């Protein structure tokens, strides 16, 4: 994240909007450029677990959540 990119993002935001940006790296001091934009560094441990360039993720969800709308639909 650099100041030019951050300025471009800021220009598209409304005055009442807040934003948190997670990035791999950023310019020094950029995290204090705007009061309503927060810059956070993604921890290396988390990045090491990410798989970039994949189009098919097998999440292996054993017990998916059931939502109320689905229960009503299934009962019909």
ABEGO torsion letter per residue (X at the ends): XBAAAAAAAAAABBAABBBBBBBABBBBGAAAABAABBBBBBBAAAAAABBBGBABBBAGBABBBBBAAAAAAAAX
